[in-house]
Amino acid sequence: MASQRTLLPRSTPAASGISSRSIATLLDRLEARSVECHSLMVVRHGHVVAEGWWAPYSAERPHLLYSLTKSFTSVAAGLAIADGLLSLDDRIVDVLPDHVPDDISEQGRRLTVHHLLSMTAGHRTDSLAEAWQREPGDLVKGFLRVPFPEAEGARHAYDNPTTFILARMVERVTGRGLPELLDKRLFKPMGVDHAEWDRVASGAAFGFHGLHLTTEAVAAFGELLLRGGVWGDRRLIPREWVELATGRHTDTLQIEDWSENPDALCGYGYQFWMSRHGYRGAGVFGQLCVVVPSYDLVVAVTGAITQEEAVLDPLWECLLPGMDHVGSTRDDGILADRLRRLSLAPVPGSAARERSVKAGLDASAEDSALPDGTTVIVDPVDDGWLLRLGPYLNVEVGHGEWRECSPLGRPVVAAGAWQGSTFVAELYVITTPHRVRLSVDADAGIAVATWNTVPLTSPSLALHLWSPLMTRPDVA
């Protein structure tokens, strides 16, 4: 894969006033707590001072950002407002009149861009599932039909459709799709030439989810915000919008089914979370862009992390104490070598290259990635294996190394081994936080395929490997 251009200059921790040992301590903490990071980039005084990817993840790979996408949609709204095409007081019903249900409530009629950006529309919980259930083909209309138990502006609730509607409003007033708008106004001027978007069946970008960017592009976005919207000698985002979007607009409450994370209770801006230190764009499973102005610091993280505090706590407790403590060039070298060697654990076991097996998929296991009864065939080929998963999904698997293929248009990276009479493979959907563990019992003729973390849009492995990427094809 061709490398993306370098977006940020490089330096060393010592030259930028950070102790390399504090970054090493951060890595120690993550490893001790079995936190599955896929990448880490630390930027101080505008320079990348530490960067690493846990193989098979790598620098040139875009990674699904989940709800970190929301912060980019906020910037798109800010651009539309700066252009005089939208205002914080504009109402949904006025901008998107063709999406207004006949039974809309008076509160629904009053909802504005401000309420969407701050997620204070009046729902107590995320309305996404109910809104799509009420109106499978029109999420805007479905959202407006979900009852509002709280007054608008009174209470924050993490509510995904607010960002979807915001994206549609920006598109309506600018006449451009969200991806096209951000490509022209943000990504291309920054030098980001590879932004991918997950979409619904109509072709619209989710807005609240679905952007794929490299780790460096995420870090560069944080640096752009830290510099008040200026990139090089060019202003890309109005300073007023950066300050407004990353400022605190509402209190936040403990969200049901979320872990108790102190940073989740620090307040919410306009599609940005406030933190104990600075602010952040955040996506589920640990996709983070952390900006700490007081230290002139940006940290970008991707991973498959079930609890956000598993990363934020070590940042505050390990990394920040190393600010403004100059380390040694020797420590810098030790850290750089460690970062180069980061890797997720390979599948242990033997090659047994003459062995093949055919089995049926048992989907009764929780978090199954394949339909029940799928025929699974494992054949040895080229110092590895070829997996045939049903009639059309063929995946190449390496032994002692990761092997890449794109059976349906999007890449999957896989490695495997025999463990006694069981063949085990890890299938990384490499542009996402997710992977599938396939276990094939040759004696019983039974296979099981389960996700490490189930994708929020669909558990179907095939759906995440199709190109173009469209993980909600039932939504027009």
Buried (B, 14 or more C-beta within 10 A) or exposed (E): EEEBEEBBEEBBBBBBBBBBBBBBBBBEBBEEEEBBBBBBBBBBBBBBBBBBBBBBBBBEBBBBBBBBBBBBBBBBBBBBBBEEBBEBEBBBBEBBEEBBBEEBBEBBEBBBBBBBBBBBBBBBBBBBEBBBEBBEEBBBBBBBBBEBEBEBBEBBBBBBBBBBBBBBBBBBBBEBBBBBBBBEBBBEBBBBEBBBBBBBEEEBBBBBBBBBBBBBBBBBBBBBBBBBBBBEEEEBBBEEBBEBBBEBBBEBEEBEEEEEBEBBBBBBBBBBBBBBBBBBBBBBBBBBBBBBBEBBBBBBBBBBBBBBBBBBBBBBEBBBEBBEBEBEEEBBEBBBEBBEEBEBEBBEBEBBBEBBBBBBBBBEBEBBBBBEEBBBBBEBEEEBBBBBBBEEBBBBBBBBEBBBBEBBEBBBBBBBBBBEEBBBBBBBBBBBBBBBBBBBBBEEEBBBBBBBBBBBBBBBBBBBBBEEBBBBEEBE
